[in-house]
Amino acid sequence: MTILLILKRKIIPNFYQLFEQGFRIKARVGCNIRELLCQQLGVREDYLENRIQTIFLNGKSVDDVNTAILREGSILALSAAMPGLAGATLRKGGRFAPLRNRISHHTDQKSISQKEGMVVLKLFNLLVSEIGPIFLQQGIWLQGSKFKDLLDRQPEDFFSGILSAEVNDEKVDLDQFKKTNWEGKDIFLQVKTG
């Protein structure tokens, strides 16, 4: 099921909870993190190097984005710099990286073929507002239950910020949209501003 929402810019932050929970993106898997973020998703190289300071792949801290390979269903979590000793320890390539050797991602030795697949992406702290809206505009995949939960948590004025809604390429009125049962559906959501 595809959903396209055209919104007033001021309500984009209402979607930010999706980023920490995680959303899926279609991508070519079998590549490294740098290839996914920069070549496939359009994240600038300097942004990856300077702003994305903490990276986890399947729960393991990543130091080298060139050697960590994504597979079907991989979970990639990205964060800007975090404060304190924990932030310094988890920072990619930081001087405290040896302290976390047991929880670090190690170079993938066996090669896997590249193919289309799904990756779960999670964004934290400053990255949510900086690059989250870009992912919404490109489109994200999520479970209908997550989308329903998002809508159920919104104040009534949220819906007045929706300028138009399309479900499966057909315009729907807002009352119909609010009454739709999203449970059990796999949703491709695109959010744009008008």
C-alpha positions as CSV (number, residue, x, y, z in Angstrom):
1,M,0.0,0.0,0.0
2,T,1.4,3.4,-0.9
3,I,0.6,6.6,0.9
4,L,1.5,10.1,-0.3
5,L,0.9,13.0,2.1
6,I,1.4,16.7,1.3
7,L,1.7,18.6,4.5
8,K,2.3,22.0,5.9
9,R,6.0,22.1,6.9
10,K,5.2,22.8,10.6
11,I,3.9,19.3,11.2
12,I,6.9,17.3,9.8
13,P,8.3,17.0,13.3
14,N,5.2,14.9,14.2
15,F,6.8,12.1,12.1
16,Y,10.1,12.1,14.0
17,Q,9.1,9.3,16.3
18,L,9.3,6.9,13.3
19,F,13.0,7.5,13.0
20,E,14.1,6.3,16.5
21,Q,11.7,3.3,16.2
22,G,13.2,2.4,12.9
23,F,11.8,2.3,9.3
24,R,12.7,0.1,6.3
25,I,14.2,1.3,3.1
26,K,14.6,-0.7,-0.2
27,A,18.3,-0.8,-1.1
28,R,21.0,-2.8,-2.8
29,V,22.3,-5.0,0.0
30,G,25.7,-6.7,-0.1
31,C,27.4,-3.3,-0.1
32,N,29.2,-1.4,2.7
33,I,27.7,1.4,4.8
34,R,29.4,4.2,2.9
35,E,28.0,2.9,-0.4
36,L,24.5,2.6,1.0
37,L,24.4,6.1,2.6
38,C,26.3,8.1,0.1
39,Q,25.7,6.4,-3.3
40,Q,22.3,5.0,-2.8
41,L,20.6,7.3,-0.3
42,G,22.3,10.6,-1.3
43,V,24.0,11.4,2.1
44,R,26.9,13.7,1.4
45,E,30.4,12.3,2.1
46,D,31.3,15.2,4.4
47,Y,28.1,14.7,6.4
48,L,28.9,11.0,6.9
49,E,32.5,11.9,7.9
50,N,31.8,14.8,10.2
51,R,28.2,14.6,11.4
52,I,27.4,10.9,11.7
53,Q,29.7,10.0,14.6
54,T,28.1,6.9,16.0
55,I,27.1,3.9,13.9
56,F,25.7,0.6,15.0
57,L,25.1,-2.3,12.6
58,N,23.0,-5.1,14.1
59,G,23.8,-3.8,17.6
60,K,27.6,-3.7,17.0
61,S,29.5,-0.4,17.0
62,V,31.1,0.4,13.6
63,D,34.5,2.1,13.2
64,D,35.0,1.6,9.4
65,V,32.0,2.3,7.1
66,N,34.0,0.8,4.2
67,T,34.2,-2.7,5.6
68,A,30.9,-3.2,7.4
69,I,28.6,-5.0,4.9
70,L,24.8,-4.7,4.9
71,R,22.7,-7.8,4.4
72,E,19.0,-8.3,3.9
73,G,17.3,-7.2,7.1
74,S,20.3,-5.5,8.6
75,I,19.6,-2.8,11.3
76,L,21.6,0.3,10.8
77,A,21.5,2.9,13.6
78,L,23.0,6.4,13.1
79,S,23.7,9.2,15.6
80,A,25.5,12.5,15.7
81,A,28.1,12.9,18.5
82,M,26.8,11.8,21.9
83,P,28.0,13.5,25.1
84,G,30.2,12.2,27.8
85,L,32.4,9.1,28.1
86,A,29.8,6.9,26.4
87,G,29.7,9.2,23.4
88,A,33.5,9.2,23.3
89,T,33.7,5.5,23.6
90,L,31.1,4.7,20.9
91,R,32.3,7.3,18.4
92,K,33.5,5.7,15.2
93,G,37.3,5.5,15.0
94,G,37.7,7.3,18.4
95,R,40.6,6.8,20.6
96,F,38.5,4.9,23.1
97,A,37.3,2.4,20.5
98,P,39.6,-0.4,21.8
99,L,37.6,-0.3,25.1
100,R,34.6,-1.6,23.3
101,N,36.2,-4.4,21.3
102,R,33.7,-7.0,22.4
103,I,30.7,-4.9,21.2
104,S,32.4,-3.6,18.0
105,H,31.5,-4.8,14.5
106,H,34.5,-6.5,12.9
107,T,35.4,-6.6,9.2
108,D,33.2,-9.0,7.1
109,Q,35.6,-11.5,5.6
110,K,33.2,-13.3,3.2
111,S,31.8,-11.5,0.3
112,I,28.2,-11.6,-0.5
113,S,26.5,-10.8,-3.8
114,Q,24.7,-7.5,-4.2
115,K,20.9,-7.7,-4.6
116,E,17.8,-5.7,-3.9
117,G,16.6,-6.0,-0.3
118,M,15.4,-4.2,2.8
119,V,17.4,-2.5,5.5
120,V,16.1,-1.1,8.8
121,L,17.4,2.4,9.5
122,K,17.2,4.2,12.8
123,L,18.1,7.9,13.3
124,F,18.9,9.5,16.6
125,N,19.3,13.0,18.1
126,L,20.3,15.8,15.6
127,L,20.1,13.4,12.6
128,V,16.3,13.1,13.1
129,S,15.6,16.7,12.1
130,E,18.6,17.1,9.7
131,I,18.2,14.1,7.4
132,G,15.0,12.5,8.6
133,P,12.8,14.7,6.4
134,I,14.9,13.7,3.3
135,F,14.0,10.0,4.0
136,L,10.3,10.9,4.4
137,Q,10.4,12.7,1.0
138,Q,12.1,9.7,-0.7
139,G,9.8,7.3,1.0
140,I,10.0,4.8,3.8
141,W,8.5,1.4,4.5
142,L,6.7,0.7,7.8
143,Q,4.2,-1.6,9.3
144,G,0.6,-0.4,9.3
145,S,0.5,-0.8,13.1
146,K,3.3,1.7,13.4
147,F,1.5,4.1,11.1
148,K,-1.8,3.7,13.0
149,D,0.0,4.3,16.3
150,L,1.6,7.5,14.8
151,L,-1.8,8.8,13.7
152,D,-3.5,7.8,16.9
153,R,-1.0,9.9,18.9
154,Q,-1.6,13.1,17.0
155,P,-3.6,16.1,18.2
156,E,-6.5,17.2,16.1
157,D,-4.7,20.2,14.6
158,F,-2.2,17.7,13.0
159,F,-4.9,16.7,10.5
160,S,-5.6,20.3,9.6
161,G,-1.9,20.4,8.5
162,I,-2.5,17.7,5.9
163,L,-3.1,19.4,2.5
164,S,-3.8,16.3,0.5
165,A,-3.6,12.5,0.9
166,E,-3.3,9.8,-1.7
167,V,-3.7,6.1,-1.0
168,N,-2.5,3.8,-3.8
169,D,-2.4,6.8,-6.2
170,E,-6.0,7.9,-5.5
171,K,-6.9,11.0,-3.7
172,V,-8.8,10.4,-0.5
173,D,-10.6,12.9,1.7
174,L,-9.3,13.5,5.2
175,D,-12.2,11.9,7.0
176,Q,-11.8,8.7,4.9
177,F,-8.1,8.8,5.5
178,K,-8.5,9.0,9.3
179,K,-11.0,6.1,9.3
180,T,-8.8,3.7,7.2
181,N,-7.7,0.6,9.0
182,W,-3.9,0.4,8.5
183,E,-3.4,-2.7,10.7
184,G,-1.7,-5.7,8.9
185,K,-0.7,-3.6,5.9
186,D,2.9,-3.0,4.6
187,I,3.0,0.7,3.9
188,F,5.3,2.8,1.6
189,L,5.0,6.3,3.0
190,Q,6.1,9.5,1.3
191,V,5.7,12.8,3.0
192,K,6.2,16.1,1.1
193,T,5.6,19.7,2.0
194,G,3.3,21.9,0.0
